[in-house]
Amino acid sequence: MLKKTIVIRQEEGLSPRVAARLVRHAQSCACRLECAAPGGQISMKSLMGVLSLGLGCGESITLIADGEDEAAAMETMEALLTKEGEE
């Protein structure tokens, strides 16, 4: 199991566009991907769950990956959350 706290750098935070991209990636992974934030702990494979966190740029989340492709999944999720202004 991997656990890492990440600061969101996307200008729009966890907007529907960013959330959809995160969920698409999470759903393609074999491992379990979850996110712990002040709003609770949710599955990163749930669009409604990710959107319900309502997090903005500069806020932090803790990603949890557990399973066979956890390292690659964590690396990609971190990249998607920390690339400022990129699609």
FIDOSE-798047 format. One record per residue: residue number from 1; x, y, z of N, C-alpha, C, O, CB in turn. Coordinates in Angstrom, 2 decimals. Glycine has a CB too. Example, Ala and Ser with C-alpha at 12.3 -4.5 7.8 and 13.67 -1.06 7.14 Angstrom:
<num->1 | n_u->13.19 | n_v->-5.69 | n_w->7.80 | ca_u->12.30 | ca_v->-4.50 | ca_w->7.80 | c_u->13.20 | c_v->-3.30 | c_w->7.80 | o_u->14.24 | o_v->-3.32 | o_w->8.46 | cb_u->11.31 | cb_v->-4.47 | cb_w->9.05>
<num->2 | n_u->12.85 | n_v->-2.25 | n_w->7.08 | ca_u->13.67 | ca_v->-1.06 | ca_w->7.14 | c_u->12.90 | c_v->0.03 | c_w->7.87 | o_u->13.41 | o_v->1.14 | o_w->8.04 | cb_u->14.08 | cb_v->-0.60 | cb_w->5.72>
//
This chain:
<num->1 | n_u->0.84 | n_v->-1.17 | n_w->0.00 | ca_u->0.00 | ca_v->0.00 | ca_w->0.00 | c_u->0.89 | c_v->1.24 | c_w->0.00 | o_u->1.86 | o_v->1.32 | o_w->0.74 | cb_u->-0.96 | cb_v->0.00 | cb_w->1.21>
<num->2 | n_u->0.52 | n_v->2.20 | n_w->-0.85 | ca_u->1.22 | ca_v->3.48 | ca_w->-0.90 | c_u->0.27 | c_v->4.58 | c_w->-0.44 | o_u->-0.93 | o_v->4.53 | o_w->-0.72 | cb_u->1.74 | cb_v->3.78 | cb_w->-2.33>
<num->3 | n_u->0.82 | n_v->5.57 | n_w->0.26 | ca_u->0.03 | ca_v->6.70 | ca_w->0.74 | c_u->0.87 | c_v->7.95 | c_w->0.54 | o_u->2.04 | o_v->7.98 | o_w->0.91 | cb_u->-0.39 | cb_v->6.53 | cb_w->2.24>
<num->4 | n_u->0.28 | n_v->8.99 | n_w->-0.06 | ca_u->1.03 | ca_v->10.22 | ca_w->-0.31 | c_u->0.10 | c_v->11.42 | c_w->-0.25 | o_u->-1.00 | o_v->11.40 | o_w->-0.80 | cb_u->1.74 | cb_v->10.15 | cb_w->-1.69>
<num->5 | n_u->0.56 | n_v->12.48 | n_w->0.43 | ca_u->-0.20 | ca_v->13.72 | ca_w->0.49 | c_u->0.28 | c_v->14.63 | c_w->-0.64 | o_u->1.48 | o_v->14.84 | o_w->-0.82 | cb_u->-0.04 | cb_v->14.42 | cb_w->1.87>
<num->6 | n_u->-0.68 | n_v->15.17 | n_w->-1.38 | ca_u->-0.39 | ca_v->15.96 | ca_w->-2.57 | c_u->-1.16 | c_v->17.27 | c_w->-2.51 | o_u->-2.32 | o_v->17.30 | o_w->-2.10 | cb_u->-0.76 | cb_v->15.17 | cb_w->-3.86>
<num->7 | n_u->-0.51 | n_v->18.35 | n_w->-2.92 | ca_u->-1.17 | ca_v->19.65 | ca_w->-3.02 | c_u->-1.69 | c_v->19.80 | c_w->-4.45 | o_u->-0.94 | o_v->19.63 | o_w->-5.41 | cb_u->-0.19 | cb_v->20.82 | cb_w->-2.64>
<num->8 | n_u->-2.97 | n_v->20.12 | n_w->-4.58 | ca_u->-3.59 | ca_v->20.29 | ca_w->-5.89 | c_u->-3.06 | c_v->21.56 | c_w->-6.54 | o_u->-3.11 | o_v->22.63 | o_w->-5.93 | cb_u->-5.15 | cb_v->20.33 | cb_w->-5.78>
<num->9 | n_u->-2.55 | n_v->21.45 | n_w->-7.76 | ca_u->-1.99 | ca_v->22.60 | ca_w->-8.47 | c_u->-2.80 | c_v->22.99 | c_w->-9.71 | o_u->-2.48 | o_v->23.98 | o_w->-10.36 | cb_u->-0.57 | cb_v->22.30 | cb_w->-8.88>
<num->10 | n_u->-3.83 | n_v->22.22 | n_w->-10.03 | ca_u->-4.71 | ca_v->22.59 | ca_w->-11.14 | c_u->-5.41 | c_v->23.89 | c_w->-10.76 | o_u->-5.99 | o_v->23.98 | o_w->-9.68 | cb_u->-5.75 | cb_v->21.45 | cb_w->-11.47>
<num->11 | n_u->-5.37 | n_v->24.90 | n_w->-11.63 | ca_u->-5.97 | ca_v->26.21 | ca_w->-11.32 | c_u->-7.42 | c_v->26.11 | c_w->-10.89 | o_u->-7.85 | o_v->26.81 | o_w->-9.98 | cb_u->-5.86 | cb_v->27.12 | cb_w->-12.51>
<num->12 | n_u->-8.18 | n_v->25.23 | n_w->-11.56 | ca_u->-9.61 | ca_v->25.12 | ca_w->-11.25 | c_u->-9.91 | c_v->24.11 | c_w->-10.15 | o_u->-11.07 | o_v->23.81 | o_w->-9.87 | cb_u->-10.37 | cb_v->24.73 | cb_w->-12.49>
<num->13 | n_u->-8.86 | n_v->23.58 | n_w->-9.52 | ca_u->-9.07 | ca_v->22.59 | ca_w->-8.46 | c_u->-9.68 | c_v->21.32 | c_w->-9.02 | o_u->-9.37 | o_v->20.92 | o_w->-10.14 | cb_u->-9.97 | cb_v->23.16 | cb_w->-7.37>
<num->14 | n_u->-10.54 | n_v->20.68 | n_w->-8.25 | ca_u->-11.18 | ca_v->19.45 | ca_w->-8.70 | c_u->-12.48 | c_v->19.78 | c_w->-9.42 | o_u->-13.57 | o_v->19.42 | o_w->-8.98 | cb_u->-11.45 | cb_v->18.49 | cb_w->-7.51>
<num->15 | n_u->-12.35 | n_v->20.48 | n_w->-10.54 | ca_u->-13.50 | ca_v->20.83 | ca_w->-11.38 | c_u->-14.03 | c_v->19.56 | c_w->-12.04 | o_u->-13.37 | o_v->18.53 | o_w->-11.99 | cb_u->-13.11 | cb_v->21.89 | cb_w->-12.45>
<num->16 | n_u->-15.21 | n_v->19.62 | n_w->-12.65 | ca_u->-15.73 | ca_v->18.43 | ca_w->-13.35 | c_u->-14.75 | c_v->17.89 | c_w->-14.40 | o_u->-14.63 | o_v->16.67 | o_w->-14.55 | cb_u->-17.05 | cb_v->18.76 | cb_w->-14.01>
<num->17 | n_u->-14.07 | n_v->18.75 | n_w->-15.11 | ca_u->-13.12 | ca_v->18.31 | ca_w->-16.14 | c_u->-11.95 | c_v->17.56 | c_w->-15.52 | o_u->-11.60 | o_v->16.47 | o_w->-15.97 | cb_u->-12.60 | cb_v->19.52 | cb_w->-16.95>
<num->18 | n_u->-11.36 | n_v->18.13 | n_w->-14.50 | ca_u->-10.22 | ca_v->17.50 | ca_w->-13.82 | c_u->-10.67 | c_v->16.20 | c_w->-13.13 | o_u->-10.00 | o_v->15.18 | o_w->-13.22 | cb_u->-9.58 | cb_v->18.47 | cb_w->-12.78>
<num->19 | n_u->-11.82 | n_v->16.26 | n_w->-12.46 | ca_u->-12.33 | ca_v->15.07 | ca_w->-11.78 | c_u->-12.58 | c_v->13.93 | c_w->-12.75 | o_u->-12.26 | o_v->12.78 | o_w->-12.46 | cb_u->-13.63 | cb_v->15.41 | cb_w->-11.03>
<num->20 | n_u->-13.15 | n_v->14.24 | n_w->-13.92 | ca_u->-13.43 | ca_v->13.20 | ca_w->-14.91 | c_u->-12.14 | c_v->12.54 | c_w->-15.39 | o_u->-12.09 | o_v->11.33 | o_w->-15.59 | cb_u->-14.19 | cb_v->13.79 | cb_w->-16.11>
<num->21 | n_u->-11.10 | n_v->13.34 | n_w->-15.58 | ca_u->-9.81 | ca_v->12.80 | ca_w->-16.01 | c_u->-9.22 | c_v->11.88 | c_w->-14.94 | o_u->-8.69 | o_v->10.81 | o_w->-15.25 | cb_u->-8.82 | cb_v->13.94 | cb_w->-16.35>
<num->22 | n_u->-9.31 | n_v->12.30 | n_w->-13.68 | ca_u->-8.80 | ca_v->11.49 | ca_w->-12.57 | c_u->-9.56 | c_v->10.16 | c_w->-12.48 | o_u->-8.96 | o_v->9.10 | o_w->-12.31 | cb_u->-8.92 | cb_v->12.26 | cb_w->-11.24>
<num->23 | n_u->-10.88 | n_v->10.23 | n_w->-12.58 | ca_u->-11.70 | ca_v->9.03 | ca_w->-12.46 | c_u->-11.44 | c_v->8.08 | c_w->-13.63 | o_u->-11.36 | o_v->6.87 | o_w->-13.43 | cb_u->-13.20 | cb_v->9.40 | cb_w->-12.41>
<num->24 | n_u->-11.31 | n_v->8.62 | n_w->-14.85 | ca_u->-11.00 | ca_v->7.76 | ca_w->-16.01 | c_u->-9.71 | c_v->6.99 | c_w->-15.77 | o_u->-9.63 | o_v->5.79 | o_w->-16.04 | cb_u->-10.89 | cb_v->8.61 | cb_w->-17.29>
<num->25 | n_u->-8.70 | n_v->7.69 | n_w->-15.27 | ca_u->-7.43 | ca_v->7.01 | ca_w->-14.99 | c_u->-7.62 | c_v->5.98 | c_w->-13.88 | o_u->-7.16 | o_v->4.84 | o_w->-14.01 | cb_u->-6.34 | cb_v->8.03 | cb_w->-14.60>
<num->26 | n_u->-8.28 | n_v->6.36 | n_w->-12.80 | ca_u->-8.47 | ca_v->5.45 | ca_w->-11.66 | c_u->-9.21 | c_v->4.18 | c_w->-12.09 | o_u->-8.87 | o_v->3.08 | o_w->-11.65 | cb_u->-9.24 | cb_v->6.15 | cb_w->-10.53>
<num->27 | n_u->-10.21 | n_v->4.33 | n_w->-12.94 | ca_u->-10.98 | ca_v->3.17 | ca_w->-13.39 | c_u->-10.16 | c_v->2.24 | c_w->-14.27 | o_u->-10.48 | o_v->1.05 | o_w->-14.38 | cb_u->-12.21 | cb_v->3.63 | cb_w->-14.15>
<num->28 | n_u->-9.11 | n_v->2.76 | n_w->-14.89 | ca_u->-8.27 | ca_v->1.91 | ca_w->-15.74 | c_u->-7.22 | c_v->1.13 | c_w->-14.93 | o_u->-6.54 | o_v->0.26 | o_w->-15.48 | cb_u->-7.57 | cb_v->2.76 | cb_w->-16.80>
<num->29 | n_u->-7.10 | n_v->1.43 | n_w->-13.66 | ca_u->-6.11 | ca_v->0.77 | ca_w->-12.79 | c_u->-6.71 | c_v->-0.44 | c_w->-12.09 | o_u->-7.89 | o_v->-0.45 | o_w->-11.73 | cb_u->-5.57 | cb_v->1.77 | cb_w->-11.75>
<num->30 | n_u->-5.89 | n_v->-1.45 | n_w->-11.92 | ca_u->-6.34 | ca_v->-2.66 | ca_w->-11.21 | c_u->-6.36 | c_v->-2.45 | c_w->-9.70 | o_u->-7.11 | o_v->-3.11 | o_w->-8.98 | cb_u->-5.43 | cb_v->-3.84 | cb_w->-11.56>
<num->31 | n_u->-5.54 | n_v->-1.53 | n_w->-9.21 | ca_u->-5.44 | ca_v->-1.32 | ca_w->-7.77 | c_u->-6.62 | c_v->-0.52 | c_w->-7.24 | o_u->-7.38 | o_v->0.09 | o_w->-7.99 | cb_u->-4.13 | cb_v->-0.61 | cb_w->-7.43>
<num->32 | n_u->-6.75 | n_v->-0.53 | n_w->-5.93 | ca_u->-7.74 | ca_v->0.29 | ca_w->-5.24 | c_u->-7.13 | c_v->1.67 | c_w->-5.07 | o_u->-6.01 | o_v->1.80 | o_w->-4.57 | cb_u->-8.16 | cb_v->-0.33 | cb_w->-3.84>
<num->33 | n_u->-7.85 | n_v->2.72 | n_w->-5.48 | ca_u->-7.38 | ca_v->4.09 | ca_w->-5.33 | c_u->-8.40 | c_v->4.87 | c_w->-4.52 | o_u->-9.58 | o_v->4.93 | o_w->-4.88 | cb_u->-7.15 | cb_v->4.77 | cb_w->-6.72>
<num->34 | n_u->-7.95 | n_v->5.45 | n_w->-3.42 | ca_u->-8.82 | ca_v->6.25 | ca_w->-2.58 | c_u->-8.16 | c_v->7.57 | c_w->-2.27 | o_u->-6.96 | o_v->7.75 | o_w->-2.44 | cb_u->-9.17 | cb_v->5.50 | cb_w->-1.28>
<num->35 | n_u->-8.98 | n_v->8.50 | n_w->-1.81 | ca_u->-8.51 | ca_v->9.84 | ca_w->-1.48 | c_u->-9.07 | c_v->10.22 | c_w->-0.12 | o_u->-10.28 | o_v->10.08 | o_w->0.12 | cb_u->-8.93 | cb_v->10.88 | cb_w->-2.57>
<num->36 | n_u->-8.21 | n_v->10.68 | n_w->0.77 | ca_u->-8.64 | ca_v->11.17 | ca_w->2.07 | c_u->-8.44 | c_v->12.68 | c_w->2.08 | o_u->-7.35 | o_v->13.17 | o_w->1.79 | cb_u->-7.86 | cb_v->10.48 | cb_w->3.24>
<num->37 | n_u->-9.50 | n_v->13.40 | n_w->2.41 | ca_u->-9.46 | ca_v->14.86 | ca_w->2.45 | c_u->-10.38 | c_v->15.32 | c_w->3.57 | o_u->-11.10 | o_v->14.50 | o_w->4.15 | cb_u->-9.88 | cb_v->15.49 | cb_w->1.06>
<num->38 | n_u->-10.38 | n_v->16.63 | n_w->3.88 | ca_u->-11.26 | ca_v->17.10 | ca_w->4.95 | c_u->-12.73 | c_v->16.72 | c_w->4.75 | o_u->-13.48 | o_v->16.62 | o_w->5.73 | cb_u->-11.15 | cb_v->18.60 | cb_w->5.06>
<num->39 | n_u->-13.16 | n_v->16.52 | n_w->3.50 | ca_u->-14.55 | ca_v->16.14 | ca_w->3.22 | c_u->-14.84 | c_v->14.67 | c_w->3.43 | o_u->-15.99 | o_v->14.25 | o_w->3.33 | cb_u->-14.89 | cb_v->16.51 | cb_w->1.83>
<num->40 | n_u->-13.83 | n_v->13.87 | n_w->3.73 | ca_u->-14.02 | ca_v->12.44 | ca_w->3.94 | c_u->-13.07 | c_v->11.61 | c_w->3.09 | o_u->-12.18 | o_v->12.15 | o_w->2.44 | cb_u->-15.45 | cb_v->12.06 | cb_w->3.63>
<num->41 | n_u->-13.27 | n_v->10.30 | n_w->3.09 | ca_u->-12.46 | ca_v->9.40 | ca_w->2.28 | c_u->-13.37 | c_v->8.79 | c_w->1.22 | o_u->-14.43 | o_v->8.26 | o_w->1.53 | cb_u->-11.78 | cb_v->8.30 | cb_w->3.15>
<num->42 | n_u->-12.93 | n_v->8.86 | n_w->-0.04 | ca_u->-13.76 | ca_v->8.39 | ca_w->-1.15 | c_u->-12.92 | c_v->7.54 | c_w->-2.11 | o_u->-11.69 | o_v->7.57 | o_w->-2.09 | cb_u->-14.39 | cb_v->9.58 | cb_w->-1.90>
<num->43 | n_u->-13.61 | n_v->6.79 | n_w->-2.94 | ca_u->-12.96 | ca_v->6.04 | ca_w->-4.01 | c_u->-12.67 | c_v->7.00 | c_w->-5.16 | o_u->-13.54 | o_v->7.78 | o_w->-5.55 | cb_u->-13.84 | cb_v->4.84 | cb_w->-4.50>
<num->44 | n_u->-11.47 | n_v->6.95 | n_w->-5.69 | ca_u->-11.12 | ca_v->7.79 | ca_w->-6.84 | c_u->-11.76 | c_v->7.27 | c_w->-8.12 | o_u->-11.61 | o_v->7.87 | o_w->-9.18 | cb_u->-9.59 | cb_v->7.87 | cb_w->-7.01>
<num->45 | n_u->-12.47 | n_v->6.15 | n_w->-8.04 | ca_u->-13.17 | ca_v->5.59 | ca_w->-9.20 | c_u->-14.60 | c_v->6.08 | c_w->-9.28 | o_u->-15.35 | o_v->5.67 | o_w->-10.17 | cb_u->-13.14 | cb_v->4.06 | cb_w->-9.14>
<num->46 | n_u->-15.00 | n_v->6.97 | n_w->-8.36 | ca_u->-16.36 | ca_v->7.51 | ca_w->-8.31 | c_u->-16.34 | c_v->9.00 | c_w->-8.64 | o_u->-15.80 | o_v->9.81 | o_w->-7.89 | cb_u->-16.98 | cb_v->7.29 | cb_w->-6.91>
<num->47 | n_u->-16.93 | n_v->9.37 | n_w->-9.77 | ca_u->-16.96 | ca_v->10.77 | ca_w->-10.17 | c_u->-17.70 | c_v->11.62 | c_w->-9.14 | o_u->-17.22 | o_v->12.69 | o_w->-8.77 | cb_u->-17.62 | cb_v->10.93 | cb_w->-11.55>
<num->48 | n_u->-18.84 | n_v->11.15 | n_w->-8.69 | ca_u->-19.60 | ca_v->11.92 | ca_w->-7.70 | c_u->-18.80 | c_v->12.07 | c_w->-6.40 | o_u->-18.85 | o_v->13.11 | o_w->-5.75 | cb_u->-20.95 | cb_v->11.26 | cb_w->-7.42>
<num->49 | n_u->-18.09 | n_v->11.03 | n_w->-6.02 | ca_u->-17.27 | ca_v->11.10 | ca_w->-4.82 | c_u->-16.18 | c_v->12.14 | c_w->-4.94 | o_u->-15.97 | o_v->12.94 | o_w->-4.02 | cb_u->-16.67 | cb_v->9.76 | cb_w->-4.53>
<num->50 | n_u->-15.47 | n_v->12.15 | n_w->-6.06 | ca_u->-14.38 | ca_v->13.11 | ca_w->-6.28 | c_u->-14.95 | c_v->14.53 | c_w->-6.30 | o_u->-14.39 | o_v->15.43 | o_w->-5.67 | cb_u->-13.63 | cb_v->12.81 | cb_w->-7.61>
<num->51 | n_u->-16.06 | n_v->14.74 | n_w->-7.01 | ca_u->-16.66 | ca_v->16.07 | ca_w->-7.08 | c_u->-17.17 | c_v->16.53 | c_w->-5.72 | o_u->-17.13 | o_v->17.72 | o_w->-5.41 | cb_u->-17.81 | cb_v->16.08 | cb_w->-8.09>
<num->52 | n_u->-17.64 | n_v->15.59 | n_w->-4.89 | ca_u->-18.20 | ca_v->15.96 | ca_w->-3.59 | c_u->-17.16 | c_v->16.55 | c_w->-2.65 | o_u->-17.51 | o_v->17.23 | o_w->-1.69 | cb_u->-18.83 | cb_v->14.75 | cb_w->-2.95>
<num->53 | n_u->-15.88 | n_v->16.29 | n_w->-2.90 | ca_u->-14.83 | ca_v->16.84 | ca_w->-2.05 | c_u->-14.74 | c_v->18.36 | c_w->-2.20 | o_u->-14.40 | o_v->19.05 | o_w->-1.24 | cb_u->-13.49 | cb_v->16.20 | cb_w->-2.38>
<num->54 | n_u->-15.05 | n_v->18.88 | n_w->-3.39 | ca_u->-15.06 | ca_v->20.32 | ca_w->-3.61 | c_u->-13.73 | c_v->21.01 | c_w->-3.31 | o_u->-13.73 | o_v->22.12 | o_w->-2.78 | cb_u->-16.12 | cb_v->20.94 | cb_w->-2.79>
<num->55 | n_u->-12.63 | n_v->20.38 | n_w->-3.64 | ca_u->-11.32 | ca_v->20.94 | ca_w->-3.31 | c_u->-10.82 | c_v->21.90 | c_w->-4.39 | o_u->-11.06 | o_v->21.68 | o_w->-5.58 | cb_u->-10.31 | cb_v->19.83 | cb_w->-3.10>
<num->56 | n_u->-10.14 | n_v->22.94 | n_w->-3.97 | ca_u->-9.60 | ca_v->23.92 | ca_w->-4.89 | c_u->-8.08 | c_v->23.88 | c_w->-4.96 | o_u->-7.42 | o_v->23.11 | o_w->-4.27 | cb_u->-10.04 | cb_v->25.29 | cb_w->-4.49>
<num->57 | n_u->-7.56 | n_v->24.72 | n_w->-5.82 | ca_u->-6.11 | ca_v->24.83 | ca_w->-6.00 | c_u->-5.47 | c_v->25.22 | c_w->-4.66 | o_u->-5.96 | o_v->26.10 | o_w->-3.96 | cb_u->-5.77 | cb_v->25.88 | cb_w->-7.10>
<num->58 | n_u->-4.38 | n_v->24.57 | n_w->-4.33 | ca_u->-3.66 | ca_v->24.86 | ca_w->-3.09 | c_u->-4.07 | c_v->23.99 | c_w->-1.92 | o_u->-3.39 | o_v->23.97 | o_w->-0.89 | cb_u->-3.85 | cb_v->26.28 | cb_w->-2.73>
<num->59 | n_u->-5.18 | n_v->23.27 | n_w->-2.05 | ca_u->-5.61 | ca_v->22.38 | ca_w->-0.97 | c_u->-4.92 | c_v->21.03 | c_w->-1.14 | o_u->-4.49 | o_v->20.67 | o_w->-2.23 | cb_u->-7.16 | cb_v->22.21 | cb_w->-0.97>
<num->60 | n_u->-4.82 | n_v->20.29 | n_w->-0.05 | ca_u->-4.11 | ca_v->19.01 | ca_w->-0.13 | c_u->-5.05 | c_v->17.83 | c_w->0.09 | o_u->-6.07 | o_v->17.93 | o_w->0.77 | cb_u->-2.98 | cb_v->18.96 | cb_w->0.90>
<num->61 | n_u->-4.67 | n_v->16.71 | n_w->-0.51 | ca_u->-5.38 | ca_v->15.45 | ca_w->-0.35 | c_u->-4.36 | c_v->14.35 | c_w->-0.10 | o_u->-3.18 | o_v->14.50 | o_w->-0.45 | cb_u->-6.27 | cb_v->15.13 | cb_w->-1.60>
<num->62 | n_u->-4.79 | n_v->13.28 | n_w->0.49 | ca_u->-3.93 | ca_v->12.12 | ca_w->0.67 | c_u->-4.45 | c_v->11.01 | c_w->-0.23 | o_u->-5.57 | o_v->10.55 | o_w->-0.07 | cb_u->-3.90 | cb_v->11.67 | cb_w->2.17>
<num->63 | n_u->-3.61 | n_v->10.59 | n_w->-1.17 | ca_u->-3.96 | ca_v->9.50 | ca_w->-2.07 | c_u->-3.49 | c_v->8.19 | c_w->-1.46 | o_u->-2.41 | o_v->8.11 | o_w->-0.88 | cb_u->-3.33 | cb_v->9.71 | cb_w->-3.47>
<num->64 | n_u->-4.32 | n_v->7.17 | n_w->-1.61 | ca_u->-4.00 | ca_v->5.83 | ca_w->-1.12 | c_u->-4.17 | c_v->4.87 | c_w->-2.28 | o_u->-5.24 | o_v->4.79 | o_w->-2.88 | cb_u->-4.91 | cb_v->5.43 | cb_w->0.10>
<num->65 | n_u->-3.12 | n_v->4.13 | n_w->-2.60 | ca_u->-3.17 | ca_v->3.14 | ca_w->-3.68 | c_u->-2.76 | c_v->1.79 | c_w->-3.10 | o_u->-1.78 | o_v->1.69 | o_w->-2.37 | cb_u->-2.23 | cb_v->3.54 | cb_w->-4.88>
<num->66 | n_u->-3.54 | n_v->0.77 | n_w->-3.43 | ca_u->-3.25 | ca_v->-0.55 | ca_w->-2.90 | c_u->-3.58 | c_v->-1.60 | c_w->-3.95 | o_u->-4.75 | o_v->-1.78 | o_w->-4.32 | cb_u->-4.05 | cb_v->-0.81 | cb_w->-1.60>
<num->67 | n_u->-2.55 | n_v->-2.31 | n_w->-4.43 | ca_u->-2.77 | ca_v->-3.34 | ca_w->-5.43 | c_u->-1.59 | c_v->-3.50 | c_w->-6.35 | o_u->-0.53 | o_v->-2.90 | o_w->-6.14 | cb_u->-4.01 | cb_v->-3.04 | cb_w->-6.23>
<num->68 | n_u->-1.77 | n_v->-4.32 | n_w->-7.38 | ca_u->-0.65 | ca_v->-4.71 | ca_w->-8.23 | c_u->0.00 | c_v->-3.57 | c_w->-9.00 | o_u->1.21 | o_v->-3.61 | o_w->-9.23 | cb_u->-1.10 | cb_v->-5.73 | cb_w->-9.18>
<num->69 | n_u->-0.75 | n_v->-2.55 | n_w->-9.43 | ca_u->-0.15 | ca_v->-1.45 | ca_w->-10.20 | c_u->-0.14 | c_v->-0.15 | c_w->-9.40 | o_u->-0.24 | o_v->0.94 | o_w->-9.98 | cb_u->-0.91 | cb_v->-1.26 | cb_w->-11.51>
<num->70 | n_u->-0.03 | n_v->-0.26 | n_w->-8.08 | ca_u->-0.14 | ca_v->0.91 | ca_w->-7.21 | c_u->0.89 | c_v->1.99 | c_w->-7.48 | o_u->0.56 | o_v->3.17 | o_w->-7.44 | cb_u->-0.04 | cb_v->0.48 | cb_w->-5.79>
<num->71 | n_u->2.13 | n_v->1.63 | n_w->-7.76 | ca_u->3.18 | ca_v->2.64 | ca_w->-7.97 | c_u->2.90 | c_v->3.46 | c_w->-9.23 | o_u->2.99 | o_v->4.69 | o_w->-9.19 | cb_u->4.56 | cb_v->1.97 | cb_w->-8.08>
<num->72 | n_u->2.58 | n_v->2.81 | n_w->-10.32 | ca_u->2.28 | ca_v->3.52 | ca_w->-11.57 | c_u->1.01 | c_v->4.36 | c_w->-11.42 | o_u->0.95 | o_v->5.48 | o_w->-11.92 | cb_u->2.12 | cb_v->2.53 | cb_w->-12.73>
<num->73 | n_u->0.02 | n_v->3.82 | n_w->-10.75 | ca_u->-1.24 | ca_v->4.55 | ca_w->-10.55 | c_u->-1.00 | c_v->5.81 | c_w->-9.72 | o_u->-1.51 | o_v->6.88 | o_w->-10.06 | cb_u->-2.28 | cb_v->3.65 | cb_w->-9.85>
<num->74 | n_u->-0.23 | n_v->5.69 | n_w->-8.66 | ca_u->0.07 | ca_v->6.83 | ca_w->-7.80 | c_u->0.83 | c_v->7.90 | c_w->-8.56 | o_u->0.53 | o_v->9.09 | o_w->-8.43 | cb_u->0.87 | cb_v->6.39 | cb_w->-6.57>
<num->75 | n_u->1.80 | n_v->7.50 | n_w->-9.36 | ca_u->2.60 | ca_v->8.45 | ca_w->-10.13 | c_u->1.73 | c_v->9.24 | c_w->-11.10 | o_u->1.87 | o_v->10.46 | o_w->-11.22 | cb_u->3.71 | cb_v->7.71 | cb_w->-10.90>
<num->76 | n_u->0.84 | n_v->8.56 | n_w->-11.80 | ca_u->-0.03 | ca_v->9.25 | ca_w->-12.76 | c_u->-1.03 | c_v->10.15 | c_w->-12.06 | o_u->-1.27 | o_v->11.26 | o_w->-12.52 | cb_u->-0.76 | cb_v->8.23 | cb_w->-13.63>
<num->77 | n_u->-1.62 | n_v->9.70 | n_w->-10.97 | ca_u->-2.59 | ca_v->10.53 | ca_w->-10.24 | c_u->-1.91 | c_v->11.80 | c_w->-9.73 | o_u->-2.48 | o_v->12.88 | o_w->-9.80 | cb_u->-3.20 | cb_v->9.74 | cb_w->-9.06>
<num->78 | n_u->-0.70 | n_v->11.66 | n_w->-9.22 | ca_u->0.04 | ca_v->12.84 | ca_w->-8.74 | c_u->0.29 | c_v->13.80 | c_w->-9.89 | o_u->0.13 | o_v->15.01 | o_w->-9.73 | cb_u->1.37 | cb_v->12.42 | cb_w->-8.08>
<num->79 | n_u->0.70 | n_v->13.29 | n_w->-11.03 | ca_u->0.96 | ca_v->14.14 | ca_w->-12.19 | c_u->-0.31 | c_v->14.88 | c_w->-12.62 | o_u->-0.25 | o_v->16.07 | o_w->-12.95 | cb_u->1.50 | cb_v->13.31 | cb_w->-13.36>
<num->80 | n_u->-1.44 | n_v->14.21 | n_w->-12.61 | ca_u->-2.70 | ca_v->14.84 | ca_w->-13.02 | c_u->-3.12 | c_v->15.94 | c_w->-12.05 | o_u->-3.74 | o_v->16.92 | o_w->-12.46 | cb_u->-3.80 | cb_v->13.80 | cb_w->-13.12>
<num->81 | n_u->-2.80 | n_v->15.79 | n_w->-10.79 | ca_u->-3.19 | ca_v->16.78 | ca_w->-9.78 | c_u->-2.23 | c_v->17.95 | c_w->-9.66 | o_u->-2.61 | o_v->19.02 | o_w->-9.17 | cb_u->-3.33 | cb_v->16.12 | cb_w->-8.45>
<num->82 | n_u->-0.99 | n_v->17.78 | n_w->-10.09 | ca_u->0.01 | ca_v->18.82 | ca_w->-9.85 | c_u->0.44 | c_v->19.60 | c_w->-11.09 | o_u->1.25 | o_v->20.52 | o_w->-10.97 | cb_u->1.21 | cb_v->18.21 | cb_w->-9.24>
<num->83 | n_u->-0.07 | n_v->19.26 | n_w->-12.25 | ca_u->0.28 | ca_v->20.01 | ca_w->-13.46 | c_u->-0.58 | c_v->21.26 | c_w->-13.54 | o_u->-1.78 | o_v->21.18 | o_w->-13.80 | cb_u->0.10 | cb_v->19.14 | cb_w->-14.74>
<num->84 | n_u->0.03 | n_v->22.40 | n_w->-13.31 | ca_u->-0.70 | ca_v->23.67 | ca_w->-13.29 | c_u->-1.20 | c_v->24.04 | c_w->-14.68 | o_u->-0.42 | o_v->24.16 | o_w->-15.63 | cb_u->0.18 | cb_v->24.78 | cb_w->-12.74>
<num->85 | n_u->-2.51 | n_v->24.22 | n_w->-14.79 | ca_u->-3.11 | ca_v->24.73 | ca_w->-16.01 | c_u->-3.02 | c_v->23.84 | c_w->-17.22 | o_u->-3.34 | o_v->24.29 | o_w->-18.32 | cb_u->-2.51 | cb_v->26.00 | cb_w->-16.33>
<num->86 | n_u->-2.59 | n_v->22.59 | n_w->-17.07 | ca_u->-2.47 | ca_v->21.70 | ca_w->-18.22 | c_u->-3.67 | c_v->20.79 | c_w->-18.31 | o_u->-4.31 | o_v->20.49 | o_w->-17.30 | cb_u->-1.18 | cb_v->20.87 | cb_w->-18.13>
<num->87 | n_u->-3.99 | n_v->20.36 | n_w->-19.53 | ca_u->-5.10 | ca_v->19.43 | ca_w->-19.72 | c_u->-4.61 | c_v->18.02 | c_w->-19.70 | o_u->-5.40 | o_v->17.09 | o_w->-19.85 | cb_u->-5.82 | cb_v->19.71 | cb_w->-21.03>
//
